[in-house]
Amino acid sequence: MTDNIRTALYESKYEAFVVNRATQPRDTICDVVGKHCESGDVIVKNSPLQQTKMGEIICVLGTGAYCNEMASNYNKQVRPGIVMVKDGKMRVIVRRESYGDLLARDIY
């Protein structure tokens, strides 16, 4: 919902994997969903993924050119950062939004 609405709006399809086990088989069919408990809060639907364990990070590849531009602060949620990975090296290209950023424009 806040991080990637494209699956709900366009039925966009994405590929996901558990980061520390990227080369292992993805043998569990599942949905990857967001934090809002709403029917449209789906990121990856009916797709293979490694069986996950608490604390592991899931990577969703190539979420689309407009994903970040359509992100919102629905329910006062901060927007995620964007990380680019090339040749095994990562670089943050958009930093994660902080709660300070989120509240900076509020007038009390």
ChimeraX commands (.cxc) that place a marker at each C-alpha (Angstrom):
marker #1 position 0.00,0.00,0.00 radius 0.5
marker #1 position 2.55,2.62,1.03 radius 0.5
marker #1 position 5.70,1.06,-0.42 radius 0.5
marker #1 position 4.44,-0.42,-3.67 radius 0.5
marker #1 position 0.87,-0.01,-4.89 radius 0.5
marker #1 position 1.63,-1.31,-8.39 radius 0.5
marker #1 position 0.63,-4.91,-7.63 radius 0.5
marker #1 position -2.83,-3.76,-6.47 radius 0.5
marker #1 position -3.33,-1.25,-9.30 radius 0.5
marker #1 position -1.81,-3.05,-12.30 radius 0.5
marker #1 position -1.27,-6.64,-11.12 radius 0.5
marker #1 position 2.48,-6.04,-11.56 radius 0.5
marker #1 position 4.56,-9.18,-11.12 radius 0.5
marker #1 position 7.77,-9.24,-9.09 radius 0.5
marker #1 position 10.43,-11.76,-8.17 radius 0.5
marker #1 position 11.61,-12.12,-4.57 radius 0.5
marker #1 position 14.21,-14.12,-2.66 radius 0.5
marker #1 position 15.71,-14.40,0.81 radius 0.5
marker #1 position 18.91,-12.31,0.64 radius 0.5
marker #1 position 21.28,-14.55,2.60 radius 0.5
marker #1 position 20.09,-17.61,0.66 radius 0.5
marker #1 position 19.67,-16.14,-2.82 radius 0.5
marker #1 position 21.24,-19.11,-4.60 radius 0.5
marker #1 position 19.17,-21.74,-2.80 radius 0.5
marker #1 position 16.03,-23.18,-4.40 radius 0.5
marker #1 position 12.80,-21.25,-3.97 radius 0.5
marker #1 position 10.50,-24.13,-3.15 radius 0.5
marker #1 position 7.68,-22.50,-1.17 radius 0.5
marker #1 position 4.81,-20.79,-3.02 radius 0.5
marker #1 position 3.68,-17.74,-1.09 radius 0.5
marker #1 position 2.56,-14.12,-1.07 radius 0.5
marker #1 position 4.77,-11.31,0.22 radius 0.5
marker #1 position 2.54,-8.70,1.81 radius 0.5
marker #1 position 2.96,-5.33,3.49 radius 0.5
marker #1 position 2.24,-4.07,6.94 radius 0.5
marker #1 position -1.29,-2.69,6.53 radius 0.5
marker #1 position -3.47,-5.83,6.65 radius 0.5
marker #1 position -5.54,-4.66,3.70 radius 0.5
marker #1 position -6.55,-6.66,0.64 radius 0.5
marker #1 position -4.46,-4.49,-1.71 radius 0.5
marker #1 position -1.32,-4.67,0.43 radius 0.5
marker #1 position 0.36,-7.38,-1.65 radius 0.5
marker #1 position 3.86,-7.02,-3.10 radius 0.5
marker #1 position 4.50,-10.47,-4.59 radius 0.5
marker #1 position 1.61,-12.83,-5.23 radius 0.5
marker #1 position 1.65,-16.63,-5.59 radius 0.5
marker #1 position 5.37,-16.83,-6.25 radius 0.5
marker #1 position 8.21,-19.19,-5.27 radius 0.5
marker #1 position 10.39,-18.15,-2.32 radius 0.5
marker #1 position 12.76,-19.87,0.09 radius 0.5
marker #1 position 11.17,-20.85,3.41 radius 0.5
marker #1 position 11.81,-17.76,5.55 radius 0.5
marker #1 position 13.03,-17.48,9.13 radius 0.5
marker #1 position 12.48,-14.67,11.62 radius 0.5
marker #1 position 14.84,-11.75,10.98 radius 0.5
marker #1 position 15.74,-12.62,7.39 radius 0.5
marker #1 position 15.57,-9.96,4.67 radius 0.5
marker #1 position 13.54,-10.50,1.51 radius 0.5
marker #1 position 14.68,-8.76,-1.66 radius 0.5
marker #1 position 12.14,-7.77,-4.32 radius 0.5
marker #1 position 13.79,-7.20,-7.68 radius 0.5
marker #1 position 13.06,-4.34,-10.06 radius 0.5
marker #1 position 9.95,-2.83,-8.50 radius 0.5
marker #1 position 9.35,-0.44,-11.38 radius 0.5
marker #1 position 10.19,3.07,-12.47 radius 0.5
marker #1 position 7.27,4.72,-10.69 radius 0.5
marker #1 position 7.13,2.63,-7.52 radius 0.5
marker #1 position 8.93,5.18,-5.35 radius 0.5
marker #1 position 7.08,8.10,-6.92 radius 0.5
marker #1 position 3.73,6.53,-6.07 radius 0.5
marker #1 position 4.75,5.65,-2.49 radius 0.5
marker #1 position 2.81,7.41,0.25 radius 0.5
marker #1 position 2.72,8.05,3.97 radius 0.5
marker #1 position -0.64,6.30,4.38 radius 0.5
marker #1 position -1.23,5.57,8.10 radius 0.5
marker #1 position 1.83,7.72,8.95 radius 0.5
marker #1 position 4.26,5.14,7.59 radius 0.5
marker #1 position 7.73,6.18,6.47 radius 0.5
marker #1 position 8.84,5.36,2.93 radius 0.5
marker #1 position 11.65,2.86,2.38 radius 0.5
marker #1 position 15.03,3.60,0.90 radius 0.5
marker #1 position 16.22,2.38,-2.48 radius 0.5
marker #1 position 19.33,0.25,-2.89 radius 0.5
marker #1 position 21.02,-0.41,-6.22 radius 0.5
marker #1 position 23.08,-3.58,-6.56 radius 0.5
marker #1 position 25.61,-4.18,-9.32 radius 0.5
marker #1 position 28.41,-6.76,-9.53 radius 0.5
marker #1 position 27.81,-7.79,-5.92 radius 0.5
marker #1 position 28.17,-4.26,-4.58 radius 0.5
marker #1 position 25.33,-2.23,-3.11 radius 0.5
marker #1 position 24.76,1.50,-2.96 radius 0.5
marker #1 position 21.94,3.41,-1.29 radius 0.5
marker #1 position 20.54,5.79,-3.92 radius 0.5
marker #1 position 17.54,7.08,-1.91 radius 0.5
marker #1 position 17.82,7.06,1.87 radius 0.5
marker #1 position 15.04,5.63,4.02 radius 0.5
marker #1 position 12.62,8.27,5.26 radius 0.5
marker #1 position 12.84,8.91,9.00 radius 0.5
marker #1 position 10.01,9.70,11.41 radius 0.5
marker #1 position 11.60,13.16,11.68 radius 0.5
marker #1 position 11.15,13.58,7.91 radius 0.5
marker #1 position 7.56,12.39,8.21 radius 0.5
marker #1 position 6.68,14.86,10.95 radius 0.5
marker #1 position 8.78,17.82,9.76 radius 0.5
marker #1 position 5.86,19.55,8.02 radius 0.5
marker #1 position 3.30,19.00,10.77 radius 0.5
marker #1 position 2.22,22.09,12.69 radius 0.5
marker #1 position 1.48,21.62,16.38 radius 0.5
marker link #1:1,2 radius 0.2
marker link #1:2,3 radius 0.2
marker link #1:3,4 radius 0.2
marker link #1:4,5 radius 0.2
marker link #1:5,6 radius 0.2
marker link #1:6,7 radius 0.2
marker link #1:7,8 radius 0.2
marker link #1:8,9 radius 0.2
marker link #1:9,10 radius 0.2
marker link #1:10,11 radius 0.2
marker link #1:11,12 radius 0.2
marker link #1:12,13 radius 0.2
marker link #1:13,14 radius 0.2
marker link #1:14,15 radius 0.2
marker link #1:15,16 radius 0.2
marker link #1:16,17 radius 0.2
marker link #1:17,18 radius 0.2
marker link #1:18,19 radius 0.2
marker link #1:19,20 radius 0.2
marker link #1:20,21 radius 0.2
marker link #1:21,22 radius 0.2
marker link #1:22,23 radius 0.2
marker link #1:23,24 radius 0.2
marker link #1:24,25 radius 0.2
marker link #1:25,26 radius 0.2
marker link #1:26,27 radius 0.2
marker link #1:27,28 radius 0.2
marker link #1:28,29 radius 0.2
marker link #1:29,30 radius 0.2
marker link #1:30,31 radius 0.2
marker link #1:31,32 radius 0.2
marker link #1:32,33 radius 0.2
marker link #1:33,34 radius 0.2
marker link #1:34,35 radius 0.2
marker link #1:35,36 radius 0.2
marker link #1:36,37 radius 0.2
marker link #1:37,38 radius 0.2
marker link #1:38,39 radius 0.2
marker link #1:39,40 radius 0.2
marker link #1:40,41 radius 0.2
marker link #1:41,42 radius 0.2
marker link #1:42,43 radius 0.2
marker link #1:43,44 radius 0.2
marker link #1:44,45 radius 0.2
marker link #1:45,46 radius 0.2
marker link #1:46,47 radius 0.2
marker link #1:47,48 radius 0.2
marker link #1:48,49 radius 0.2
marker link #1:49,50 radius 0.2
marker link #1:50,51 radius 0.2
marker link #1:51,52 radius 0.2
marker link #1:52,53 radius 0.2
marker link #1:53,54 radius 0.2
marker link #1:54,55 radius 0.2
marker link #1:55,56 radius 0.2
marker link #1:56,57 radius 0.2
marker link #1:57,58 radius 0.2
marker link #1:58,59 radius 0.2
marker link #1:59,60 radius 0.2
marker link #1:60,61 radius 0.2
marker link #1:61,62 radius 0.2
marker link #1:62,63 radius 0.2
marker link #1:63,64 radius 0.2
marker link #1:64,65 radius 0.2
marker link #1:65,66 radius 0.2
marker link #1:66,67 radius 0.2
marker link #1:67,68 radius 0.2
marker link #1:68,69 radius 0.2
marker link #1:69,70 radius 0.2
marker link #1:70,71 radius 0.2
marker link #1:71,72 radius 0.2
marker link #1:72,73 radius 0.2
marker link #1:73,74 radius 0.2
marker link #1:74,75 radius 0.2
marker link #1:75,76 radius 0.2
marker link #1:76,77 radius 0.2
marker link #1:77,78 radius 0.2
marker link #1:78,79 radius 0.2
marker link #1:79,80 radius 0.2
marker link #1:80,81 radius 0.2
marker link #1:81,82 radius 0.2
marker link #1:82,83 radius 0.2
marker link #1:83,84 radius 0.2
marker link #1:84,85 radius 0.2
marker link #1:85,86 radius 0.2
marker link #1:86,87 radius 0.2
marker link #1:87,88 radius 0.2
marker link #1:88,89 radius 0.2
marker link #1:89,90 radius 0.2
marker link #1:90,91 radius 0.2
marker link #1:91,92 radius 0.2
marker link #1:92,93 radius 0.2
marker link #1:93,94 radius 0.2
marker link #1:94,95 radius 0.2
marker link #1:95,96 radius 0.2
marker link #1:96,97 radius 0.2
marker link #1:97,98 radius 0.2
marker link #1:98,99 radius 0.2
marker link #1:99,100 radius 0.2
marker link #1:100,101 radius 0.2
marker link #1:101,102 radius 0.2
marker link #1:102,103 radius 0.2
marker link #1:103,104 radius 0.2
marker link #1:104,105 radius 0.2
marker link #1:105,106 radius 0.2
marker link #1:106,107 radius 0.2
marker link #1:107,108 radius 0.2
view
